[in-house]
Amino acid sequence: MAGGSKVFSVFMLIFYAILLYFIFANTNMIAMYMMGIGMFIEALVNCICTFQSKTK
């Protein structure tokens, strides 16, 4: 994921921990928005990393 970026992995871990809190706090609409945003960000970063030039 994300070319092995540790910073991005920690960011997503914190993001999904907050998402988990919102699920347990029964604020499901905020949790759904966060879930959609999180999945889109991961897909976008993976797409960018996939199509980046492999020769540096």
N, C-alpha and C positions, 0 to 999 in steps of 0.2 A: 504494500500500500504506500502510495506517495513516494515511491523511490526509496523507501527505508528511512524516511525522515522521522527522527525521534521527537522533534518538537511538535510536528503535526499529530503524531500518535498520542502524545500527552494531551494536546489540545482536545482531540476527539474523545479521549477518555474522560476528561473533565466535563466536556459537553454532554456526553451520555450519562454521566453521574448526575448532573443537574436534571436531565430528562427523567431519569429514574425517580428522583425526588418529586418532580411534578406528577408523575404517575401515582406515587403513593400518597401525595397530598390531594388526590382526586381533582386535579385541574387538567382534565383530559384534553381540552381543546388546545391549550398551550403545549402540552406534550405532543399532540399530533403535529402542530406546526413545527416544533423543534425536530421531530423525527423526519419530517419531509425535508427540512433545511439540511439536517445532518447527512441524510442519504444523498442529497444533491451535491453537497460540498465534497463528499468522498468520491462520488462519480466524476465530478469535474476535475478534481486533483488527479485521479487515476487516469483520466483521459489525457490531460496535459502531459503527465509523465510518460504515457505510452507513445504519444506522437512527438515528443521532444527528440532532437537529434541525438543519436547514440554516440556520435564521434565528437569528443571534446578535446 
